[in-house]
Amino acid sequence: MSRHLGDAFGEKNFEPEMRFLSRRIRATVHIPETLLEQMRDAVVFLQTVAPAQATLASLAERAFRAELDRLGQLFNDGNPFPRRTKQLKGGRPRSHGR
């Protein structure tokens, strides 16, 4: 049973080549170790049922896109968020009590 991962995510018209339309950059995020292990387990499993379609990067990208869509629905009337006008502040968020 060889399925395309786009089918599993409801992306009937997903073209694998579309992932190459945007320049790829490295992003560093800190996530729980257990979550990373679950992601690695999923990718290794998916590579056995959908060879060459599952990578850690593609799984993370799909998760980021799904969450951005969800947040846009919830907080921005279903629209994509507007382009930012200032740079994102790095580091941990500061507590309001400090």
N, C-alpha and C positions, 0 to 999 in steps of 0.2 A: 504494500500500500504506500505509494509515493504521492504525498500531497504537498502542495505549495503552502508555505507558512502564511502567505497572504490570505488563503482560504480560511485558515483557522482564526484569523483576526477580522474576518468579514471584508477583506479587501479584494473584491472580485476583479477589479481592474488594476490591481497592483502589478507594476512592471518592475522586476528586479533591477533594471538599469536605472530607474529613477533615483536610486540611492547615490548614484555617481554624479547627479546634476549639481550638487553642492559640494564645495571643497571640504574635505575632512580635516578636523583638527583634534588634537589631544586635549581632553578635559579631565581634570583630577577632581574627584569627589570622594568623600569619606562616607562609607555605608557600613552597616553592621556586617561582621565577618560571616555570620550565619546566612544572611541574604546573598552575599557573594557566592557562598558555597552552593546554595539552592540554585542560583543562576547558572553556575558551572555544571551542576548535575543536569539541569534542564537542557543546556546546550549539548552536552555529550549524548543524552538520550535522543534529542531531536535529530542529531546528526546520523543516528541509525535509521530513522524513519523518513527523513527528508534531507538526504546528503547534500552538502554544499549550500544549504539554505539557512543554516543556523550558526550564528557566531555570537559571542558575548556582546560585541558591539551592536549587532542588529537587534538582539533582545533588549539591550539598554535603550537603543534609539526608539524602538516601538513602545517601550514602557514610558519614556519621556513624552513622546507624541500623544499617547493615550491620556496621560495625566494632564498635559497642556490642554487637550480638547475638553476634558472633564472640567478643569478649572475655568476655561473660557465659557463653558455652558453655565456654570454655577455663578461666576462673578462678572462676566462681561457679555451678557445677553447672547451667548452662543457664538460670539465672534472671537477671532484671534486677538491676542493682546497687542496693543499699539507698540510701535518701536520705542525703545527707551530713549530718553533725552539726556540721561546722565549715566555715568559708569556705575556698575554694581560695586557696592562696598564689599571688600574681602573680609575674611575672618569670621569668627563666631559672632552671632547677634548679641548685642549688649542687653543686659537686664534693665528694665525700667527703674528698678530700685537702686541702681548703682550710680 
